[in-house]
Amino acid sequence: MALEFDLIESYFLPLSEGFASVDVGIGDDGAVLNVPEKHQLVVVTDTLVEGVHFPVETLAYDIAWKALAVNLSDLAAMGAEPACYSLALTLPNYDAIWLQKFSEGLRDLSTQFKIPLVGGDTTKGPLTITVTAQGWVPNQQAVLRSGAQEGNLVCVTNTLGEGALGLKLALAPEKERVLPFLSKQEKVRALNALNRPVPQLAISTDLRGLASSAIDVSDGLLADLAHMLKQSSRALLKQDGGGRNSNASSATVLGAEIELTQLPLSSGVLRYIEQTKDWALPLSGGDDYQLCLTVSPKNMTQLMARLNSKGVSLSVIGKVVATHPGITCLNQGVVHNIGGGEKGYSHFQ
Amino acid sequence: MALEFDLIESYFLPLSEGFASVDVGIGDDGAVLNVPEKHQLVVVTDTLVEGVHFPVETLAYDIAWKALAVNLSDLAAMGAEPACYSLALTLPNYDAIWLQKFSEGLRDLSTQFKIPLVGGDTTKGPLTITVTAQGWVPNQQAVLRSGAQEGNLVCVTNTLGEGALGLKLALAPEKERVLPFLSKQEKVRALNALNRPVPQLAISTDLRGLASSAIDVSDGLLADLAHMLKQSSRALLKQDGGGRNSNASSATVLGAEIELTQLPLSSGVLRYIEQTKDWALPLSGGDDYQLCLTVSPKNMTQLMARLNSKGVSLSVIGKVVATHPGITCLNQGVVHNIGGGEKGYSHFQ
């Protein structure tokens, strides 16, 4: 893009300046960052495409915020502290006002978590944003998806379903009239959760040594918990010698039981479920960017205290089991088949 | 993209396996990499868009190769050793054969330089590839664009103009008949330079302490050398106290003189210039992925010996001057105005 250098100088250069960890910022072939001693590098990357990952009408500010937030959310789920990020921005055309707002979205979130922009590329095409973020964890202290154990408690931070509720509102042709049982405040809260999710970076370091596994809930609780159970089962099979012993294999395939009445829900989502019986919203709606954790019962008190001290609530919603694979949803202890669809959700795998 | 997980497992997972430096590879929220002691992190990123950065007919293998190569070329220009890379791939549709070939292109180049793929994202849309690569340099030993000094020699590795010649061939409607004065071998060589550029990573560590500045020639020698002179001038102005003294400022704005007869050219490019008088090809054609260096005369012998021992030639093509800004092209010592255009190229800024 011919305007690349002007673009970078005007809007993005200020986002790379004033950080002690950045030895060389934007403007060279690459950026050079100082490395904290005895740490490992964590690398995450995520792409957002207009019309796929966010509605076409989304504000430039919110697009930028979300593109960075979803990556910082991945760093948080690893127990990492953020180091820096780079941006590949594909734009359909040059729009100075749009770019100004976009850079403000990046600025506000990156300032909050003190993370410099260290490079980028701009190209012409349908609006697409790829962020790659780097972080640091002390050696061997990353929190992985693969550490869940039988008997661990399944927990989530804050509330679920808020972003998915926001998406329903954002996509409604007549925003004023949709979901009339929600208060104006509940609608604002849901749209805010959709457009400006807050990555749980404030508590990422608190997870180390206490959570046995973690994942950020982007695709929906059931899908993401299933990823975690799959990786943890694989890890257990590996420990058991590659699963060559068929009895050992079947014994180490992990599942989970989730109690729906324990799901942490905002008043808006609760009201939505009361009205629609649509449990798929908090279970599979996605766009939560909360953390789903597995925690040994002995660590729960300490972890909860740490998180609460930072204003983050942690709810126990179920447990990891080794009796059957997949996720069983219970409603007051009774197996609950959620929604229609081919598979339903009583048993999600 | 619904097929994301299948895609990743089939084609990309093998590219992340078998590297000692990778503690956690693809499959978690992020990858975890071991960090060599007393090193800094180098981050580079580049996006290729079909029809903009490579012709529409380009083979999947070559697209993958080039997308990775242009990033490794940036790492080489920093004097870095490669650590890992991540991939954001936007695809118009699912094509198993195309993906197979694409992954082979990545595999062959990444195997050559022992660099693991550590993450990625696949989305649906016009073919676009963003690679972000990470590398390591010993503390404070990165080779920057900003270190050029008056009296330094301007050098380039291997030959220039080969990729641009390849592009002329690739874009010609009747490939057989275009540029009939080139031999078949010369055409093959040019197309190969365009489609499978070899990043100069083999010599990246040799630059440390000997080259005062470096840039990889992607936009063309004149444009990239101008970037380097601009950054180096800024650095000098900063040293002189922010350029508050106007005499000091004007004295520290660097330019360069380039002697065209010293440009290292292959037989094909040489023949092309003889026939067309089009010096813009090696000067501004781009797609070279050679390194342009500035070197103090006292370091030349040692640097040349190091590079030659690895089969890389280094040609002195001019010098850095402080008498006038911009780049002056000379032909046997006489100022040479190259090509038409509004600006010409006798004085490129």
Interface residues (C-beta under 8 A of the other chain):
Chain A: D23 V24 G27 D28 D29 G30 A31 V32 L33 N34 V35 E37 H39 Q40 L41 V42 V43 V44 T45 D46 T47 V49 V52 H53 D74 L75 A77 M78 A80 A83 C84 S86 L87 A88 T90 V118 G119 G120 D121 T123 K124 G125 P126 T128 T130 T132 Q134 G135 V137 Q140 A142 L144 R145 S146 A214 I215 D216 Q231
Chain B: D23 V24 G27 D28 D29 G30 A31 V32 L33 N34 V35 E37 H39 Q40 L41 V42 V43 V44 T45 D46 T47 V49 V52 H53 D74 L75 A77 M78 A80 A83 C84 S86 L87 A88 T90 V118 G119 G120 D121 T123 K124 G125 P126 T128 T130 T132 Q134 G135 V137 Q140 A142 L144 R145 S146 A214 I215 D216 Q231
